[in-house]
Amino acid sequence: MLLFANKLYRLWFGTLAGGHLQMVAEAGVPATQTTDDGLDDVDGFAGMPTTLLPDNDAESAEIYLDTLNMWLEVRTRYLSWVDGRLAQMVIATDITARRLAEEQSAMQTERAQNASRLITMGEMASSVAHELNQPLTAINNYCNGMVSRIKSKQITEEDLLGALEKTAKQAHRAGQIIQRIRSFVKRSEPNRTPSDIEGMVEEAVELAEIEMRRRNVRLTHYVAPRMPPLLVDPILIEQVLVNLLKNAAESVDSAQRPTALRSVKLRVAPGHMDGKPVVEFTVLDSGKGLAPEVVARLYEAFHSTKADGMGIGLSLCRSIVESHMGRMKAENLYNDKELTGCRFSFWIPVTEPLQPNHSIHIKTTKDTGLSPG
């Protein structure tokens, strides 16, 4: 039995209790029971002492109603009605605009992530071309050599098989480079699955090493043994690592360090943040560090320290890390007063449950429908 409904409820559902029952059913909250006869308009809970009312906070859920084509935030609780009967109050708030804004924000973030990967590969284009040129040149040399020796009948079957095996190996190497790049830049829906940390690191390192070799920077990496899998999107975490490693190589190169000091180190180990277990990813470089004015705007979108930079790399990296409930920070490294490099770190929680498409929600108050019954 519907005891009271405001104007908006009547506009949505009319004067019957069907709207109330539909909302609490969608929200997964049991409605109050009525007597079997139902003809005396007496609530089945009538006469129940009000001291038995639940003390816990109101339950809340977000539901979509096809009949209204609207998203509603539904809150329910029990209360004592004016005549002493036990009543179930439902407050429904229209959050359609907020949900649409969240969906659009998630789509824009996904596009930005894909654009960032394409930009990264574009910036590394010369390095990738050089990396591919090596196996392709080797294949060309092997083939020309075999053709020449076959024509002059100066090759044995054993030598021919050996040359073909080496050719196949170089072709496989070129194919792996192309496949790795395709996997990195292809557009895909965010997919958080239990992911092997060592596998993610290996993929990121192999991509970053292309840039490292071109800049004559030594890359070393360490992953602690027996690391637990992380519930993450592996491509997004690889994207963060590739960006940080690439930036580190550029910093070392621009600092014009001598060969012995041209190094970047990646370390992955377990840790704790706010008393909770996390996995810590750390990238250390021997570059020129961060200027104070740069630190203040480090993660600001479209701000870049590079003349031709797009300014979305670090901003997007932090967004990716925070979408996985993690944190990120940067700090300069010193030997006494001498600046010796920079350290970027980010943490991903191990056991913290991750919410899909996690984003910052800005709530606004809109029309509400009130229906206790």
N, C-alpha and C positions, 0 to 999 in steps of 0.2 A: 504494500500500500504506500502510495506517495503522499507524504505528509506536507511537504513544501517544495516548491520549485520557483526559481526566479524567472525573470522575463526572458533571459537568453536561453535557458533550458527549454522553456515552452516554445520558443522560436525554433530550436533545433529538433525537439522530440515531441512537441505537443504537450498534452496534459496527462499522459499515461506514464506508468512507471517503467515502460519498456526501455527507455533511454538509460535510466539508472542501472537496470539489470544488464544491459548491453555493455556499458562502460566497466562495471565491476567484473563482468565475465572476461572481457578482453584484458583487463588489468590483472586477472588471476586472483581476485579477492572474492571470497564467498559472500553472497548477499545474505541479509537477515532472513530467517525462516518465517513462514506464516502458517497458521493453523490449516488443517485439511479442509474444514468446512468453508473457510474463506468468505462466508456470507455475512458474518457479524462484524466485519471490518475491524477485528481485534487482532493486533500483532501477536504472533506466537510467543514473543519474548516479554509480553506485557507482565508487569508485576515483578520482574527480576530486580533484585536489589542493585542500585547504582554502584555500590561498592565493588560489584563483580565486573564492572567495566574494565577493559584492558587499560593498563597504565602506559603501555609503550607508545612511541611516537607514531604519528600517522603514516600509513603505508603509501608509497608513491610508485607510479609506473607511467611510462610513455607508451601510448597506443595509437594506432591508425584506424579510423572508422571509414569504411568504404561509403557508407550511406551519406556521410557529410563531406567526404573527400578532405579530411582534416586530420592533423596530428594533435593529440590532446595529452597534456600531463594530468594524470588522474591521481588525486590524493583522497584517501578514505580513512575514516575513523568512526568509532562508536561514541555516542553521547546519550544523555538522558533528555528526552523530549519534555516539553512544558507540562504535560499531564503525567509524567513519570515513566512513560514507556521508553524502552530501549530503541534507539534509532541509529541507522547507519547514514553518515553524512558523506557525500561525495562532492569534491570540488574539482571541476574540470577547467583547465586553462588552455586556450588555443595557442599552440607552439608551432603551427605550420610554418610561419615565416622563419623561425629559428632553425627548424629542421632543414628547410630548403637552403638556408644560408650555410649550414654545416655541410650539406651535400656539395654545394657549389665550391666551398672552401676546400673540401677534400679533393674535388676534381682539379682545382687550380694547383693544389700542392703536388698532385700526381704529375701534372703537366710540367711543373717547374722542376721536379726531380728528373724527369726524362730529358728536359732541355739542358739541365746541368750536366748530365752524362754526355750528351751530344757535344756540348761546349768543351768539356774535358777532353774528349777524343779529338775534337777539332784543334785544340791547343797542342795536342800531342801528335798531330798528323805527321809532321816531319820525322818524329821519332819512330812512329809506326811504319812509315814508308821505308826508313832505313832498316828497321828490324825485319821487314818482309823482304827487302832487297837481298839480304844475305842468303837465305835459303833458296830464293829464286835464282840468284846468280850461280849458286852451287849446282842447282839442278841443270841449268843451262850448260855449265862447264862439263858436268858428268856426261850429259847427252851428246854434246859436241865431240868429246873425247871418245866415246863409244862408237859414234858414227865414223869418225876418222879411222879408228883402229880396225873396225869391221871392214871398211872399204879397202884398207891395205892388208887385210887378213893377218893382222898382228895381235889378235886377242884370243885368249883361251876362254873356254866355257866358264872356268872358275873365276877368271878376272871379270868377265861379263856379269856373272851373278853378283859378285862383290860390288861392282859399280851400280848395278840396278838396286841393290839393297840400300846403298848410300843415297841414291836418288830418291827412293821411296821414303827414307828417313827424313830427308830435307823437305819433301812434299808434305809429310805428316806434320812437321814442325810449323810450316807455313799455314797449314789448315788449322792447327791448334790456335795460332795467334788470331786468325780471322774469327774462329768460333768464339774465342774468349771475348773479343771485342763486340761481336754480335750479341752475346749474352748480356754484356754490360750495358749496351745502349738500347736494347730493344724495349719497347713499351710493354709493361705488364701490370696487372692489378696487384696492389699490395698483398703479399701472401706470407703471413707470419706462421712459420712452422719451426719445430725443434731443429736447430741448425748447428752443424759441427763447426766449432770455432776455428780449428786448424784448417779446415777446408776453405772457409771464408778468407782467412789470412793468406793462404797460398794463392788463391785466385787474385786477390788484391795486389800481392807482392809481384806476381808475374806480370801484371799489367803495368805496375809502377816501375818495374825494373827497366822497361823499355825507355822511359824518360831518364832514369838514373844513368844508364849506360851512355846515352847521348850527352849528358852533362858531366860525365866522368865523376859520378858520386857513388860511393860504396854504400850498399844497403845491407844491413844485417837485421835478422828478426828472431825473436824467441817467443815460443808459446809454452806456457807452463804445462806439465803433463797432467793427464786425467782431468781436463777441464770439462765441466758439464755443458750439455747443449744449451743454447739460448733460444728462447721463443721470439724470433725476430724475422724480418724479411731479409734474407741474406744478401740480395742484390743491393738493398739500401745501405746496409752496413759496409759492404765492399765499396760502395760509392763514397762513403765518408772516409774510409781508409785510403782509397786512391787519391782523393782530393788532398788529404793531409800529407801523404807521402810526396805527392807532386809539388805541393807548396813548399815542403821542406827542401826538396831538391833545388827548386828555384832560388830559395833563400841562400843555400850553400853556394850555388853558382854565382849569385849576384854579390856575395861577400868576397868572392875571389880568394877563397882559402887555398892553401897549398895542398898538393895531392894527398898527403898523409892525414890532413884534417877534413877532407871532403867526405863526410860520412853522415848517414841517417840511420837511426836505430828504431825498430818497432818492437815493443814488448807487450805481451798479453799475459796477465796473471790475475788470480783471484784477489779480492779485497773486500773491504766493508765500507759502506757509506750510510751514515745515520743508523748504525747498528744492524744493517741488513746486508746480506751477501751480494756482491756485485762482481762483474768481470771488468777489469780495468784495461783499456787500450791506451798505450802511450807511444807517441812519436817524438823522438828527440833529434834535433839537427844541430849542426855546427855553423849555422848561418849568422846573419847580422842581428838577429833578434827583432823585437817589436818596439817601435818608437812609442812614447807615451801617448801622443795624439792618435796613433793607430789603435792602441789598446781600447781607448774609449769608444771607438766606432767599429770594433773588430767584426761584430756580427750584424752590423747594420746592412739591410738589404740595399743593393746597388751601390755600395761603397767599396772601392777597390784600391789597393796600394799599387796596382799595375796600370800602366798607361793605357793598355788595351784590354784591361780586365772588365768583366761584366758585373762583378760585385754581387753574385748570388751564391758563390761557392760555400763560404763559411757560414753564411746566414742559413742556407739550406741544410748544411751539415748539422748545425745545432738543432734545427727543426726536426730533422730525422732522429737525432739522438733523443730529444725530448719527447717525440711521439712514441718512443720505446721506453718511456718513463725514466730516461737516463739524464745525465748532466755532463756538461763539457766545460773545460777551462783551458786557458793558455797562460804561460808565464815564461819570462826570460831566465836564462841560466847564467850564473856568474862564477868566475874563479877569482876570489877576492873581489876586486872592483872591476875586473875585466869581463866584458860581455862575451860569452862563449857560445851562445846559441839560444834555442827556444824549445819549449816542451809543450805539446798539445796533448791533453788527456780527455778521455770520455769514459763514462761508466754506464754499463747496462745491468739492471738488476737480474738476479738469477731466479728468484722465486716469486717476485712481484707479478701478480696477474696483469697481463697486458690487454688493454682495450683496443679493439679494431678501430682504425681511423680516428685515433685519439687526437683531439684538437681542443683549443681553448674555446669555451662556450661563453658568449655574452648573452645573458638572459634579459629579456624585456617583459614588462607586465602588459598583458593584453586583456581582452574581455574574458570574464570567467563565468561559468555556469555553476550554480549551487543547487544541489539536489540531495537533501537528507531524506532517508526513507527506510 
